[in-house]
Amino acid sequence: MTINCKGTLIDLSSPKVMGILNITPDSFFDGGKYKDESAILNQVDKMLLEGATFIDVGAYSSRPGAAHISEAEELQRIIPVIDLLIKNYPEIIISVDTFRSKVAEATVNSGAAIINDISGGNMDTNMFKTVANLQVPYILMHMLGTPQNMQQNPVYDDVVKDIISFFAKQILDLHQLKVNDIIIDVGFGFGKTIAHNFKILSNLELFKSLDAPILAGISRKSMLYKTLDISAQEALNATTSANTIALLNGANILRVHDVKEAVEAVKIVEQVN
């Protein structure tokens, strides 16, 4: 199970870790922390040293109820950061967290290697064609609604079956456009109740039927800290527990704020799998 990132083949049969770099002022956990070049480089340096295979850069906050920003502002935030990272780490594999095809195109042209689309192609009808033209791996995430309304009473017939059906349709469309490297992300917290999230986590192995690598993005999310009545800042232990369950149930990539702990979880799980 490999994906091609700018000519480098990454083997996902051994799980990998994706470190999160939010360059937004209002992300739920680390918003506003990485405003200048030295803060960004220090954090990326730390994540790479701790064992991150990918760095996921996001300039549009997708936390529930987040403010909507223009495409121009998203580009203005993200392109200088991509340039900075490529200049300092020529071998870095950057994933860009965007649902906009023009941002996808501009960032890949600047050196990014993967597009991570929270909307699974639903918020920009040109995204699938753009990814096909760029020939980069595509992270297809499931979200009910938009970041602005996704947590307003999400309802499913059967949350696992409904999301598998969504993925099956989108993957078919992507294959018809000759997009080869598709990674699925069930979208923990994106239009799901806490009960939905835990049902998905416990049934994650069912998503293997789609024959695509699975990315789990559970890091410090409200499904964890609300369950334990703590804050996102206190949710590292809960994140490691949830990541371990995800790995045991078939996750191939962990998308996290805390790389060291995720890499350790991978190493431990690999001893028993």
N, C-alpha and C positions, 0 to 999 in steps of 0.2 A: 504494500500500500504506500505508494510514493506520490509526491506532488513536485512539479517542476517550478522552481522559483528562480527566474532569470538564468536558467541553465544549470542551476544546482538542484540535484534531486534530493529531496528530504524524505527519509523513510519514516512513515508514521506507524509502522507496526510496533515500534517502541515509542510510547507516548512522549510528546514534546510539550514545552511550556511557552506560552505567549505572554510577554510582559506588557502591561497597559501603560501607555503614556498619554494622559489626558491633557491637552493644551487648551482646555476650556476653563472659563472662570467659575462655572457653576456645576461641575460634575458632583455626584452625590458623596464621593469619598475624598477625592484629592483635587477638587476644583480650585484653580488659582495657585497651585503649588509650583507649577513649572512655567514661570512667566519669562524668564530670561535664559540666555544661552548657557550660562554656567549651571543653572539648576537643571536644565534639560539634559545636558551632557553628563552631569554627575549621576542623575537617575538612570539614564540609559547605560552608562558605564557599569553601574552597580548591577543592573538587571542582566547584562551580558556576562559579567563575571560570575554571577550566581547561576548561570546556565540557561538563560532564555534563548530559544532558537529563533523566535520571532519577536519583533517589537510592534505593537499595534498602536498607531497614532490616531487620535481622534480630536477634531476641532469643533464638532457639533455635539453638544450635550444631549444625550438621549434618556436622561433620568426622567421618571414620571413627572409630567407637568413642566418640563424644561422649556425655556424661551426658544422660540424659533429664530434662527438667524439666516441671513441671505446667503446665496451661493458665493457672492463676491467676498463677503466677510469670512466665510469658511475657507476660501482659497487664500485670502490674505493671511489668515492664521497659520495654515498648514504648509504651504509651499516653502517658506523660509525654514521651517523645521525639518522638512524632508531634505532640503539642500544642506543644512547644517549636519544632519546625521550621516548622509552619504559622504560628505567631505571628511568627517572625522572617523567614520567606520565604513570604508569602502565595501566590505563584505557583508554588511548588515542586511538582514531580510526584513523589510518594512511591510507591514500590513496597514492599510488605510481604512479607517472606520468611517464610511460615508455611504449615503444612499443616492448620491447625485452622480450621474454619468460624467458630467463635465469635470467634476472634482476627481473622479476615478481616472479619467484620461490624463489630466494635468499632473496628478501625483505619480502615476506610472511613468509618464514621460520624464519626470524629475528623478526617478530611480526607485520608486516603491515597487514591490513585487507581488502583493496580494491585495485584493479588494474584499473588504468585510462590510457587507450590506445588511444593516439591521432590518430593512424592510423586505428582504428577499425578492427584490425586483418590483415591489408594489408601489413605491413612491416616485419612481422615475421609469417610464416605459422604455426609455432608451438604454437602460443599464445592461440588460442581457446582451444586446447587440454590441455595446461598447466593450464589455468584457470579452466577448467572442473575438472582436477585432484586436484587442490588446493581447489576447492569449496568455492571460495570467490566472492563477488559481482564484476561485471565487468562493467566499464564505456566504452561504445562503442561510439567513436567519429567519425564524418565524416570529412575527409580531402581529398581534390583533390590534388594528387601529393604528394610531400614530403616538409618538411620545407624549403629545399634548392630551390625548384622551384614553390611552390604552388601559389605564387602571380603573376606568369608570365602569364597574360591573361587568367584567369579562365573562362570557357564557359560551360553553361548548356542549355538543351532544356527548362526545367522549374525547377528552382533551388529547389523549395519546393517538387515537385513530384519526382525529381531525387534523392533527399536525402532520402525521405520516402521509395523509392524503394530499395535503398542501405541498409537502416536499416532493411527492411522486410526480405531481403535475409540473412543478417548477423545474425539476430535474429533467423531465422529458423535453420541455421547451429549451432548456440549456443544451441538452445533447443534440437537438436538431440544429442548433446554431454552432455545433462543434466546440462547445466549451468542455474541455476534458477534465480539468481538476476542480471538482466541486466538493466543498466541505460543508456539512450541515451543522447548524447551531439551533438547538431547540428554543432558544430565547427565554431562558429563565427570567421571570420578572417582567416580561414584555407582553402585557395583556393577559396575565394569569394571576389567579389568587394564590395564596400560600399553599392551599391544598392542591391546586393544579400543579404547582412547581414540584411538590414532593411526589406526586403521582408520576410525573414525567421522570424525575430522578430515579425512582425505584423501578421504572420500566424502560430505562435508557437503552438497554440491550435490544429492545424491539426495533429500534431505529436502525440497527445493523442490517435489517432486511432491505434497506435502500442502497446498500453496497457503496456507501460513501463514508469517508472519515467523519468522526463526530467531534465537534468542539463543545466543551462545557464552559460556560461563563457564569460562575456562581459567586465569584469573589466578593465577599463582604456585602452581599445583597440583602434586601429587606426580608426575604424568605427566611434568612438565617437570624438576623438580629432582632426581628420582630418576634420570632418564635421563642427566642431566649430572653426577650425584654432587655436588650442591651443596645449599644450604639454600633454603627458601622466600624468605628475606630476600635471597638472591643471584639470584633468578629473574626479575628484571624484563626483562632482555634476552631471555630465553627466552620470556617472556610476550608481548612485542612480536612476536617471530618467529611464535609460534603464532597470535596475533590476526591478523596479516597473512595467514597461510594461510587462516584462517577467513573473513576478509573476501573474499579472492579466490574462495573456494568458496561464497559466498552468504550469509554472516552479515549480519543486519540490525541487531543490537544486540550490543555487547561489554559484558559485565558484569565490572568490573575494580576493583582496589584503587588503580591508578595511572591517573588520568583523563587527564592531560596527554599521556602517551605513547600512550594509546589513540586520543585525538583526532588526534594527529599521524599515526598509522598509517592512520586513516580518510582523512585528507587526501591522503596519498601514494597510497593504493590508488585513490582516486577519480580521480587523474590518469592512471591506466593502464586503468581499466575503461571 
